[in-house]
Amino acid sequence: MTPLTVVLCFPVESHHVEQIRRAAPEFTVIPAEQSEIGRTIFQADIFCGHAKTPIDWPAVVAAGRLQWIQSSAAGLDHCLHPAVIESNIPVTSASGLFANQVAEQTFALLFGLIRTMPAFFQASLDRKYERLATDDLHGKTIGIVGLGGNGLRIAELLAPFGNRIIATDYWPRRKPSYIDQLWSADRLPELLALSDVVILCIPLNEHTHHLIDAEMISHMKPGGYLINVARGPVVDEQALIDALASGHIKAAGLDVAEVEPLPKESPLWTMPRVMITPHVGAQSHRRVSDTVDFFCQNLRRFVANQPLRNLVDKRLGFPGIED
């Protein structure tokens, strides 16, 4: 194989760069900062990372050099430009790589809301020792929207609580024993109507943008909980605000926002039954190391001309069912 150049754009340290070089000694490895990736990516035969600054993807594709994109995130809205989708460039994701962390974040939001923690935190700041009303997780029906790596892990960890767990997925073919019902994505309104808690784990693409709009929210069981650990724009934020204000949705736990950072003027900041975290669901002290380990595995597969793991269906925005 002709020596190729790997361009990285995520917070790697020198030992990570050396690890990648050992995985493919014949390759040149260039770590790039976010401020320079728009230029440096034109040197890439392989790109691994998550560009958070604008990339001229049509020009990158037209240059004809880039052979593979490995996202360092599960979400792919940062790189699935129409030009990339229409090209022959394979895209692989980090889907499922941080499922444990996303599940933990889901539990933090869910238990915080169920046990009225926002009100208790405020009472603590006010030095009020009040026994406020709380709710119970046990006995509730949990609806999981999207059964990829994150959704599966969340369901697996919820199962011992004895809740009824139902889920919808684009490929409802493999139902784990710990899920009571697995339905196709078009049965989302039915899932919403039956669920006391709805957990969103779907990718962001043209089909899921504002999927949870006012009409879908109207199907939700009154007094239900909504947890979003997916992407902010899958929810119509104004429709969510209206449903929270009316009491149709009892509480919402949001690790993501439609616009990030969440604007200071957003009513969500001051709503008493909302918990907000700044898109830290996949955060981990091992995140970069685990990402590099996964990339090195895939890099060896690329060199050996073997199938890549987490190969994405670019029109859907997530890996196929075989992954």
Helices and strands as residue ranges (DSSP letters): E 5-9, H 14-23, E 28-31, H 37-40, G 41-43, E 46-49, H 57-63, E 68-71, H 82-86, E 91-92, H 99-114, H 117-125, E 141-145, H 149-158, G 159-161, E 164-169, E 181-184, G 185-187, H 188-194, E 197-200, H 214-219, E 224-228, G 232-234, H 237-246, E 249-254, G 267-270, E 274-276, H 287-303, E 312-313, E 318-319
